[in-house]
Amino acid sequence: MNDQHFPPDNPNLPWDDEDNLFSPGEEDDHSYIDDESFPVTNQVFPISGNKIHSLLLNDQSLRFSSQRFRFSEEFEEAWHKKWSTATKLEIKHSSIRSITKEDQELKIRIVYKTRIRIPSECEFSFFDAGVCAAFLTYMEKEQYFTYTHERMLPFKAVSRYILGLLFTIAMTWFCWYLVVDQKHGGTDEGSDAKARLFLYVLNLLGEKGVLAIGIGICGYIGFKIWKRASNPPYRVRLVRV
């Protein structure tokens, strides 16, 4: 009987030669992944995150790059280039405080300490459930994180959504104020093309349009808050003891 905490799915999500993303229909080494036997170290995995698209994992750290690669050799060669515009992020295993993933999702959230000991976060998503399971199993068993599977507290489950709701309310009020102010000739359009375009779009929407969009977004976020608070999701949490 399999004693793993992270049973993988069995999707067939191989590489797409055109853009280096997983796509169905062709053979690939990742078409079936057993989280107990699949080697995750020194492998390049496609991910989705803020300015990061590739992950290379080794015994010392997690390396993220904004470029897309197929092979670890390509990743390493680009990583060690002194002059590059690519975004690079390295997180040492020893600096990681916790790793979390909600059930039914492939998004990973890592809390770690930077070189100057400031807490920071990194979020990214895998495209393949098997790869995600293998990653979590490796971090638990090879990097000695303690595994827990817990139900989130209601407030914890909605805290980020509450921040999003507050931000949406503030932006709605700000945009509405700009429309009203410009209507009365009080807003200077300035010389920035993006600012002029932004004000032009606001004028097209008008006061009612801005309020309607803001209320719609707030309603959607409010529904998500109610849904998650009434039935908080479970999550996997790996912590450094």
C-alpha positions in Angstrom: 0.0 0.0 0.0 1.4 3.4 -1.0 2.1 5.5 2.1 2.8 8.7 0.3 0.9 11.8 1.2 0.8 13.2 -2.3 -0.8 10.7 -4.7 -0.1 11.9 -8.2 -2.7 12.1 -11.0 -1.9 10.4 -14.4 -2.2 13.2 -16.9 -0.3 13.1 -20.2 1.3 16.5 -20.3 4.5 16.5 -22.4 6.6 19.3 -23.7 5.5 21.5 -26.5 8.5 22.1 -28.8 7.2 25.5 -29.9 7.0 27.3 -26.6 8.5 24.8 -24.1 5.2 24.3 -22.2 3.4 21.1 -21.4 0.8 20.2 -23.9 -1.0 16.9 -24.6 -0.4 14.6 -27.5 3.3 13.8 -27.7 5.6 11.4 -25.8 7.6 12.8 -22.9 9.5 11.5 -19.9 6.9 13.2 -17.6 3.8 11.5 -19.0 3.6 9.3 -15.9 5.3 10.2 -12.7 5.5 8.0 -9.6 6.3 10.4 -6.7 8.4 7.7 -5.0 10.7 6.9 -7.9 10.7 9.9 -10.1 14.0 11.9 -9.7 13.2 15.6 -9.2 16.8 16.8 -8.6 18.7 18.3 -11.6 15.5 18.4 -13.6 13.9 21.4 -15.2 10.2 21.9 -14.7 7.9 24.4 -16.4 6.0 26.5 -13.9 3.8 29.6 -13.8 4.6 32.5 -11.5 5.4 36.1 -11.3 8.2 36.5 -13.8 9.3 32.9 -13.4 8.8 30.1 -15.9 11.3 27.4 -15.1 12.4 25.6 -11.9 15.6 23.7 -11.4 15.9 21.8 -8.1 19.1 20.5 -6.7 20.3 19.2 -3.3 21.1 22.8 -2.1 18.4 25.1 -3.4 15.5 25.9 -5.7 16.5 28.0 -8.7 13.9 29.9 -10.7 14.3 31.7 -14.0 12.0 33.8 -16.2 13.3 31.9 -19.3 12.0 28.6 -20.5 14.3 25.6 -20.8 14.1 21.9 -21.6 17.3 20.6 -20.1 19.2 21.3 -16.9 22.4 22.0 -19.0 20.7 24.8 -20.8 19.4 26.2 -17.5 22.8 26.1 -15.8 24.5 27.7 -18.8 22.1 30.6 -18.7 22.1 30.8 -14.9 25.9 31.5 -14.8 25.9 34.2 -17.5 27.0 37.4 -15.9 25.1 39.7 -18.3 21.5 38.7 -18.6 18.1 40.4 -18.5 16.4 37.2 -17.2 14.9 37.2 -13.7 16.7 34.8 -11.4 15.8 33.7 -7.9 17.6 31.1 -5.8 16.1 29.9 -2.5 18.3 27.8 -0.4 16.6 24.8 1.3 18.0 25.9 4.6 16.3 29.3 4.3 12.8 27.8 3.7 10.5 28.1 6.7 7.3 26.5 5.2 5.8 25.2 2.0 2.0 25.1 1.6 -0.4 23.8 -1.1 -4.2 23.8 -0.9 -6.0 20.6 -1.9 -7.3 20.6 -5.5 -4.7 23.2 -6.5 -1.2 23.0 -8.0 -0.1 26.4 -6.5 2.9 26.2 -4.2 3.6 29.0 -1.6 7.1 29.1 -0.1 8.0 31.3 2.9 11.7 31.8 3.3 14.3 34.1 4.7 16.5 36.2 2.4 20.2 36.6 2.7 19.6 39.5 5.1 17.2 37.4 7.1 14.1 39.2 6.0 11.0 37.0 5.5 9.8 36.7 2.0 7.4 34.7 -0.1 7.5 32.9 -3.5 4.4 31.6 -5.2 4.3 29.4 -8.4 2.2 26.7 -9.9 3.1 23.4 -11.5 1.3 22.3 -14.7 1.3 18.6 -13.7 -0.1 17.1 -10.5 2.4 14.3 -10.6 5.4 16.7 -10.7 3.8 18.7 -7.8 3.4 15.5 -5.8 7.0 14.4 -6.5 8.3 17.9 -5.5 6.4 17.8 -2.1 7.5 14.3 -1.4 11.1 15.2 -2.1 11.0 18.2 0.2 9.5 16.1 3.0 11.6 13.0 2.8 14.9 14.3 1.4 15.0 17.8 2.9 13.4 16.7 6.1 10.4 18.9 6.4 7.6 17.9 8.7 4.3 17.1 7.0 0.9 18.2 8.2 -2.5 18.1 6.5 -4.8 20.6 8.1 -8.0 22.5 7.6 -7.4 26.2 7.3 -8.9 28.5 9.8 -11.8 30.6 8.3 -9.9 33.9 8.7 -6.7 32.4 7.3 -8.6 31.1 4.3 -10.1 34.5 3.4 -7.4 36.9 4.6 -5.9 37.5 1.1 -9.3 37.8 -0.4 -10.2 40.5 2.2 -7.1 42.4 1.2 -8.1 42.1 -2.5 -11.6 43.4 -1.6 -10.2 46.4 0.2 -7.9 47.2 -2.7 -10.8 46.9 -5.2 -12.9 49.3 -3.1 -10.0 51.8 -2.9 -9.4 51.6 -6.7 -13.1 51.9 -7.5 -13.3 55.1 -5.3 -10.1 56.5 -6.9 -11.3 55.9 -10.5 -14.7 57.3 -9.7 -13.1 60.4 -8.2 -10.9 60.9 -11.3 -14.0 60.7 -13.6 -15.9 63.2 -11.4 -12.9 65.5 -11.1 -12.1 65.5 -14.8 -15.8 66.1 -15.6 -15.5 69.4 -13.7 -12.2 70.2 -15.3 -10.0 69.5 -12.3 -7.7 66.7 -13.6 -4.6 67.5 -15.5 -4.1 64.9 -18.3 -0.4 65.4 -18.2 2.1 64.2 -20.9 2.3 60.5 -20.1 0.6 58.4 -22.8 -0.4 55.7 -20.5 -2.0 58.2 -18.1 -3.9 59.8 -21.0 -5.1 56.4 -22.2 -6.2 55.5 -18.6 -8.2 58.7 -18.2 -9.7 58.2 -21.7 -11.0 54.7 -20.8 -12.4 56.1 -17.5 -14.2 58.8 -19.4 -15.7 56.2 -21.7 -17.0 54.2 -18.8 -18.3 57.2 -16.9 -19.3 57.4 -13.3 -21.9 54.6 -13.5 -19.6 52.3 -15.6 -16.8 52.6 -13.1 -19.1 51.9 -10.2 -20.8 49.0 -12.0 -17.4 47.3 -12.7 -16.2 48.0 -9.1 -19.4 46.6 -7.5 -19.2 43.6 -9.8 -15.7 42.7 -8.8 -16.4 43.3 -5.1 -19.4 41.1 -5.4 -17.4 38.3 -6.9 -14.7 38.6 -4.2 -17.3 38.7 -1.5 -18.8 35.5 -2.9 -15.4 33.9 -2.8 -14.9 35.1 0.8 -18.3 33.7 1.9 -17.6 30.3 0.2 -14.2 29.8 1.7 -15.2 31.1 5.1 -18.2 28.7 5.3 -16.2 25.8 4.1 -12.4 26.4 4.6 -10.2 24.2 2.3 -7.6 21.7 3.5 -4.0 22.2 2.8 -0.7 20.4 2.9 1.9 22.2 5.0 5.6 21.3 5.2 7.5 23.1 8.0 11.1 23.2 9.1 11.3 22.0 12.7 
